Amino acid sequence: MGNIAMIYASVHHGNTKKAVDYLSTKISATVVDVTKEKAFDVSEYDTVIFASGIYFGQFHKSILEYIETVDVLGKNVILLYTCGIKVQDYAKKLKKILEQKGATVLGDCYCRGFDTYGFLAKIGGIAKNHPNEKDLEKIYSSIQQMCKVE
Ligand SMILES: Cc1cc2nc3c(=O)[nH]c(=O)nc-3n(C[C@H](O)[C@H](O)[C@H](O)COP(=O)(O)O)c2cc1C
């Protein structure tokens, strides 16, 4: 895997940050909040994990904008997202963009995350208590498999 950067956006309930924090206890990586650090230099990293909540069917705008400007040619990329409910493959579009930019997308993984957007607040939200410990372990194990690390 080489040098790893985890570049994330987590603006709703910190659900994605929970996953990023968990992973950073398991793997050695530089962690970057791309909503704050928009010009992070990724050149010295071999593997980049892009992590985000899903907002209106997409990764966060700050991740999308960052990916537009950044050189990912030859880099290994993993996509991680948390979403209220998976009704489609939220990583598909971004995966294509990254591949067109010359990145090797090793895979994607996700878990549900507490969602109180809009009318959902009125019913107490969905995916309450997610990500939980089991979700986080599953994400870590998916990433291990993608990287074929023991
Ligand atoms: C403005 C907004 C739009 C959202 N749109 C979707 C969506 O299209 N599909 C979905 O499954 N979840 C959607 N969600 C739920 C979030 O993806 C989910 O709560 C996620 O875990 C948030 O991650 P975060 O806490 O790291 O920001 C939306 C949430 C917000 C606030």
The ligand as an SDF file (V2000), in Angstrom:
LIG
                    3D

 31 33  0  0  0  0  0  0  0  0999 V2000
  -28.1490   17.1490    2.4500 C   0  0  0  0  0  0  0  0  0  0  0  0
  -28.1290   15.6570    2.6180 C   0  0  0  0  0  0  0  0  0  0  0  0
  -28.4130   14.8300    1.5440 C   0  0  0  0  0  0  0  0  0  0  0  0
  -28.3620   13.4310    1.6910 C   0  0  0  0  0  0  0  0  0  0  0  0
  -28.6030   12.6340    0.5900 N   0  0  0  0  0  0  0  0  0  0  0  0
  -28.5210   11.2870    0.7190 C   0  0  0  0  0  0  0  0  0  0  0  0
  -28.7280   10.4260   -0.3960 C   0  0  0  0  0  0  0  0  0  0  0  0
  -28.9570   10.8720   -1.5220 O   0  0  0  0  0  0  0  0  0  0  0  0
  -28.6760    9.0820   -0.1900 N   0  0  0  0  0  0  0  0  0  0  0  0
  -28.4140    8.5300    1.0400 C   0  0  0  0  0  0  0  0  0  0  0  0
  -28.3940    7.3080    1.1610 O   0  0  0  0  0  0  0  0  0  0  0  0
  -28.1730    9.3220    2.1210 N   0  0  0  0  0  0  0  0  0  0  0  0
  -28.2110   10.6770    1.9820 C   0  0  0  0  0  0  0  0  0  0  0  0
  -27.9580   11.4770    3.0790 N   0  0  0  0  0  0  0  0  0  0  0  0
  -27.5640   10.8330    4.3590 C   0  0  0  0  0  0  0  0  0  0  0  0
  -26.0580   10.8250    4.5520 C   0  0  0  0  0  0  0  0  0  0  0  0
  -25.4020   10.2840    3.4370 O   0  0  0  0  0  0  0  0  0  0  0  0
  -25.6660    9.9970    5.7820 C   0  0  0  0  0  0  0  0  0  0  0  0
  -26.2920   10.4940    6.9340 O   0  0  0  0  0  0  0  0  0  0  0  0
  -24.1580   10.0120    5.9500 C   0  0  0  0  0  0  0  0  0  0  0  0
  -23.7780    9.0320    6.8800 O   0  0  0  0  0  0  0  0  0  0  0  0
  -23.6570   11.3720    6.3750 C   0  0  0  0  0  0  0  0  0  0  0  0
  -22.2850   11.3030    6.6050 O   0  0  0  0  0  0  0  0  0  0  0  0
  -21.5220   12.3700    7.5220 P   0  0  0  0  0  0  0  0  0  0  0  0
  -22.1630   12.3520    8.8850 O   0  0  0  0  0  0  0  0  0  0  0  0
  -20.1230   11.8810    7.5090 O   0  0  0  0  0  0  0  0  0  0  0  0
  -21.6620   13.6870    6.8290 O   0  0  0  0  0  0  0  0  0  0  0  0
  -28.0340   12.8620    2.9570 C   0  0  0  0  0  0  0  0  0  0  0  0
  -27.7600   13.7120    4.0360 C   0  0  0  0  0  0  0  0  0  0  0  0
  -27.7960   15.0850    3.8790 C   0  0  0  0  0  0  0  0  0  0  0  0
  -27.4860   15.9780    5.0710 C   0  0  0  0  0  0  0  0  0  0  0  0
  1  2  1  0
  2  3  1  0
  2 30  2  0
  3  4  2  0
  4  5  1  0
  4 28  1  0
  5  6  2  0
  6  7  1  0
  6 13  1  0
  7  8  2  0
  7  9  1  0
  9 10  1  0
 10 11  2  0
 10 12  1  0
 12 13  2  0
 13 14  1  0
 14 15  1  0
 14 28  1  0
 15 16  1  0
 16 17  1  0
 16 18  1  0
 18 19  1  0
 18 20  1  0
 20 21  1  0
 20 22  1  0
 22 23  1  0
 23 24  1  0
 24 25  2  0
 24 26  1  0
 24 27  1  0
 28 29  2  0
 29 30  1  0
 30 31  1  0
M  END
$$$$
